[in-house]
Structures are given as C-alpha cells and as structure tokens.
Amino acid sequence: DNSVKAIPLTDDNIIYSADSIDDIYNFTDSDNIETIFENVKVELFDMPNDPYYPNQWGFQVINSYSAHSAGLNGYGVNVAVIDSGINYGHEDIDTVKITKQINMLSGTSDVTDEVGHGTFVSGIIGADTDNGIGVSGIADGVNFSVYKIFTGKTTDFSYLLSAFSNAVNSGCDVINMSLGVSASALSYEAKATLQSIVDTATKKNILLISAVGNNSNSILNYPAALEGVTGVGSVGKTLDHSSFSNTNESVFVCAPGEYMSSTWYGESNSYNLAASYGSSSGTSFSTPIVTAMAALAKQANKDMDYIEFQELLKSSSTDLGTAGYDTEYGWGLVNIEKFTQLLKERYGFSANIDDENSSVSINNFYDNTKMYTAFYKNDVLQSVVTEDIPIGYSQIPLNTQILEEYDSTSIFFWNNMTPLSNKLSINSK
C-alpha cells in the first residue's frame, strides 16, 4: 500500500507512517497495532537568508527571528517613525509599506533622508526579511508613517510636537521616537504640552517607544521620562550597560544598541554595517527593537494598551545587573522569543481585515496557518470559507468548504481535545 510507509528504527523494530487513520486500518487489523501517534512536523531552526544578518549580532542575542517563525511580523500595524526621513526606494524597504510621508520642516511630502538616522531606525524595525537582500527587520509586515523633523543632529521642539500630534491623530498604532530633549531644557509649560499629547495617545491605546538618551548621566530626557512612554536603554555585545546610555528611572527595558547594522541613506543599496562607533551605536538604535516588538504585540491584539505591553516586556525580559528593576537595565534585556511565546499563549488567534473591509481572516499563531475567512457585504456576513485548519472546531462541518448560509454566531476552537479560550463572533466584525 503506497499510502503506508515502513520506517525502520532498528533491524527488528519498524514503525509505519500513513496519511490517515483510515489508511492504517485498511493496511492491517487493529490487533496488530500497538500504538498510534501523530506524525508531527519537526522544525529546522533556521535563520533568515539576508546576507548581512550575521552582522546583526543584537538580533541573534534577542532571538528576533523567532517571531517570524511563529507567524508574527507586525502585519497591518501602522508604525510612525519621527526622525530624519527615510531612503525612499531602498532595495530592502518595500515602498508599498510607506503609507504616509510628511516633512514637518517644509510642509511637503519630501522625506528624503539627509542624515541616515531615520533610514537606519526604519530598517531595524521593518527591513524586508528572508528576501536574500541586505539586512533583516524584526517586523517587516508593518506600514510606515514617516515624519521628517531633522536635517542634522538637532531640530526645534515645535517640530516634534507637530509630528507627534499628527501621528497620534492619524491612526498610528505605534510611534518610534529615537530622540529626546533634556528635562533641564524644558519649561513646565513645554512638558505639560508634551504630556497632553502622550495622554491623548494612551487613551487611543497607541504604544509610544522612546530612547532614554546618550549623555552618560542620570538626567531625564523627554518624552522617554513621561508616563505612558516606554523608555529604552542600551547594552553592548557583552550585554553590559552601554557607557553612553543614560541611567535613571525612565529606563524600562534595554536592548542591543552598540555596533548595530541596518539600512542607510544615499544609494538604494546602501547599508551601515557597524563601520564606525558613532554612526551605528546609541539608544536610538535599541529603541526601534522595542518598537518592532510593540508592532508584534499590536498584530496579536490591536487593542493592547501600554500597561499590558509593558507587563509583557517585564515578564519576558532577561534580568541583568541588580536583581529586579534597576536604572541601568530597567527590567532587563528584551527577549523576542519569550515575548512571542507570551503573545501566543494569550492571543492564539489573530484577525486580519482586508483593505476593502469586506473580509476577516482568522490566523492561528501556533503553526502559522490561516483558519477561515468570513466574507461580508455592508457589514453583514455572507459566507465563510474554511482554509487550512489543523485543529478541531465546532459549528462548521469539517468537510464544508463554503457555507452560503450560516446562522451560528460563534466558533469554538479545540486543540488535541483541549478547548482553547477563543470564542470568536463572526456575524459582525
């Protein structure tokens, strides 16, 4: 029987592999069967094929590729990068993902990066991964809103306020601010204005990520020091606190920030591969790692607020320095593998709405499969198409491919006869 294959373990011990239970019982009587178990898939622990990934030591330390392996890449999440612009047309950053471009300095859509900083940050977040080109990004499924407020090392505070407010009020899910201003330079009124924008963002469940600063001191920098913002410090290759990274209570977590590699400005195929200390190190570059993690979290749960996000970071980070919280490392070094596992445990399924708002696809993080798609017309359920469903479920007959009429309001999923906690209404989005 071609559907049953003999696989020898030893000379006198053989197991048989079959496509289905029926094939087994057609092959032999039940009296000859000692045990049956599922022939599950064994995973080859691979790394992306981006040629400069080996240069990205920080990604390897925090197990960044584990998110991709779990089917998480920030798909559909809108990330605002308030910075020096972007190298539009770079071979490793898909221009389709750049959905908004605003130059706050000129009032135009020209966000050409004249510094490199914004392109570098964007590449860490979302450079195309596993495309055989350049570097790897952590969340390459995100959409970018690019806000240019720098043409050099400094800019006016008013441009930050303007870009920040615009991003908060234009549908962004996550905002990266690899920038800051010293507490000593801001008046009470300036801090209050900045805090008011942060408060608006947190009410909308927008996740705000900011660098704690590179001044080698304990002075607070804003916006990282504000309530509702996740401040990020830096560690080097030895996982010691970076000497430049500020040390104060604004540090919530730390991430690799020294000798980093990413996309660069200028030519469409340019990269900065840790060629020099000054251009590839700083809390500016540890920050987008946490921003990418925020995008993964938003993909798993669109409504996640900063309190839950910070709790996930705290629970998944590797403690460094003094036991528990400290002002050098915060709650520790981020670990994307553990972070992803927590997301999988809490949000086993994700819902993705298409661009026309006419269908919702339910994906299963556990094995990166699409389970079913519900189609709507004028927000009324029209049909359900089952796709690649690896686990049992109730309400929909297993062999039904298309249900033109569907009266039940929910689907309950099971995994190895264990009920999962996702009861999903599909008669309305």
Stockholm file with secondary structure:
# STOCKHOLM 1.0

chainA/1-429         DNSVKAIPLTDDNIIYSADSIDDIYNFTDSDNIETIFENVKVELFDMPNDPYYPNQWGFQVINSYSAHSAGLNGYGVNVAVIDSGINYGHEDIDTVKITKQINMLSGTSDVTDEVGHGTFVSGIIGADTDNGIGVSGIADGVNFSVYKIFTGKTTDFSYLLSAFSNAVNSGCDVINMSLGVSASALSYEAKATLQSIVDTATKKNILLISAVGNNSNSILNYPAALEGVTGVGSVGKTLDHSSFSNTNESVFVCAPGEYMSSTWYGESNSYNLAASYGSSSGTSFSTPIVTAMAALAKQANKDMDYIEFQELLKSSSTDLGTAGYDTEYGWGLVNIEKFTQLLKERYGFSANIDDENSSVSINNFYDNTKMYTAFYKNDVLQSVVTEDIPIGYSQIPLNTQILEEYDSTSIFFWNNMTPLSNKLSINSK
#=GR chainA/1-429 SS CTTEEEEEEETTEEEEEESSHHHHHHHSCGGGCCCCCCCCCCCCCCCCCCTTGGGCHHHHHTTTHHHHHTTCSCTTCEEEEEESCBCTTCTTSCGGGEEEEEETTTTBSCCBCSSSHHHHHHHHHHCCCSSSSSCCCSCTTCEEEEEECCSSSCCCHHHHHHHHHHHHTTTCSEEEECCCEEGGGCCHHHHHHHHHHHHHHHHTTCEEEEECCSSSSCCCEETTTSTTEEEEEEECTTSCBCTTSCCSTTCCEEEECSSCEEECSSSTTCEEESCSHHHHCSHHHHHHHHHHHHHHHHHHCTTCCHHHHHHHHHHHSBCCSSSSCBTTTBTCBCCHHHHHHHHHHHCCEEEEECTTSCEEEEEETTTTEEEEEEEEETTEEEEEEECCCCSCBSSSCTTCSEESCCCCCEEEEEETTEEEEEEEECSCC
#=GC SS_cons         CTTEEEEEEETTEEEEEESSHHHHHHHSCGGGCCCCCCCCCCCCCCCCCCTTGGGCHHHHHTTTHHHHHTTCSCTTCEEEEEESCBCTTCTTSCGGGEEEEEETTTTBSCCBCSSSHHHHHHHHHHCCCSSSSSCCCSCTTCEEEEEECCSSSCCCHHHHHHHHHHHHTTTCSEEEECCCEEGGGCCHHHHHHHHHHHHHHHHTTCEEEEECCSSSSCCCEETTTSTTEEEEEEECTTSCBCTTSCCSTTCCEEEECSSCEEECSSSTTCEEESCSHHHHCSHHHHHHHHHHHHHHHHHHCTTCCHHHHHHHHHHHSBCCSSSSCBTTTBTCBCCHHHHHHHHHHHCCEEEEECTTSCEEEEEETTTTEEEEEEEEETTEEEEEEECCCCSCBSSSCTTCSEESCCCCCEEEEEETTEEEEEEEECSCC
//
